[in-house]
Amino acid sequence: MDNKTNNNDSKFFNLEVYTPTDLFLSCKVKSVTVPSPLGSFQILTNHAPILVSIDAGTATYIDEQDQPHVLFVEKGIVEAKNNNTVFTVESAERIEDIEVSALEQLVNEANLALTHTNLKDITRVNTNRKIELIKRKIKAVQNSA
């Protein structure tokens, strides 16, 4: 007799999300959608082993009660193997915890800083990258509403 038909856990796999400072999330899920540089892709139970870089964006997972949850993750890697999926990312936030008004204020401050003519080129490039990341985060929150 096939174990998968008798074992309710066979519908789920382990998901862990690590940031540089801690284990951000650990749970059983039915699926997870991953933001990669080439577009989003989905991981399901018994997924073939994979190791992929991920881009800043939204990762959506479906929990054991069929409830969707959305995270905003900054770049890193995801590995799926033996029904374990592990994200190792620069940062992760639950989409509902992100305050758009605070992000908009950061964008305004960064744009103001860019008006200074004595900025080094590298500072200008890094500031523009941060602005683009913040705008992605704002868009992710708005799209999930």
N, C-alpha and C positions, 0 to 999 in steps of 0.2 A: 504494500500500500504506500502511496506517495505521501511523504511527510508534509508537503506543502498544502495538501488539501485538508489536513487535520490540524495544522498549526496556524492559528490566526496571525501570529507574528510574521508569517511569510509575506504578508501584504505590506510590511513596513521595513524600513532600514534606519540605521543610526545616522544622524546628522550632528556634526560638531562644527562650531565656528570659533576659531581662535584669532585673537588680536595680539599685538605684541605684549600686552599686559596681562591678559587672562583668557580663560575659556568663557566666551561670550554666551554661547548657546549649546545645549546638548539635549537632544530629544529624538523620539522616533517619528518618522514621517512617511507619507505615501509617495511624495515626489518633491523635487526641488528644481526650480528653474534658475539657471546660472547665467549671469551677464559676462559674455566673453568678447574679446576684441572683434571676433568674426560674427557676432550676433548671439542671441540667447539660445540656450539648449536645455533640455530637460533630462534629469536623472530619475530613473525609476528603480524599483526593487530588481535585484539581479542584473544591474547594469554591468556591461563589460568594463574591465579595469581601464581607467582613464586618468591622466594627469594633464591639466590644462591651466593656462594663465586666465585670470578673470580680470575684467575691466571694472572701473567704478560704475556702479549702477544698482538696480534693484535685483534682489534675489528673493524669489517667492517660494515658500514651502507650504505643503498641505499636511496638517497634523493628523493624528490618529482619529480625530473626530470630524474629519473632512473640512476643517476650518483653514482658510488661507491666512498666511502671515507674510508680511513684506518687510525686508531689511534693506537698508542702503549700505552697500559694502564698497570699500575702496580697494583698489587693485591688490592682487595677490595670486594665489593658486588654489585650485580645488582638485582633490584626489578622490576618486570613487573606486573602491575595491572591496570585494567580499561583503557587500551590503553595509559598508561604512563609507560615508562621504564626509570629507574633512575640508573645510575652508580654512586657509591661513591668509588673513587679510590685514591691511594696514589699519583699518577701522571698520566697525559695524555699528549700526544704529537701527532700532526699530523705527519704522517710518512714522508711527504715531507719536514718537517722542521728539521728532524734529520740529523745531519752531521756525517757520518760514520768516517771520518778522525779524528774528535775530540774524538769519542768514542774509536777508536783504540789507540789513544794516552793515554787515561785513562786506558785502559787495560795494556798497556806497563808500565805505571807508577805504577799501582797496583802490577803487577808481580815483578817489581823491588823492591817494598816495602816488598814483601814477602820473598825476599832473606836475609833480616836482621834476624839474629838468635835470637835476643833479643825480638822478638815480643811475646806478650801474646797470648795464645791459642785463646781467644775470638776475638782478633784483627785479627788473621789469618783466623778464620772461617768467620767473617764478611767481610773481604776483598775478600775471595773466593766467597762469596755470591754475592757481588757487581760485581765481574768479570763475573760471570755466567749471571747476569741480563743484563749487558752491551753486552755480546755476544748474548743473545737472541734478544736484540734490533737491533744489527748489522744484524743478520740473518733476522729479520723481514723486515728491509729496503731492503736488498738484494733480498728477496723473492717477494717484492712488485714492484720491478723495471721491 
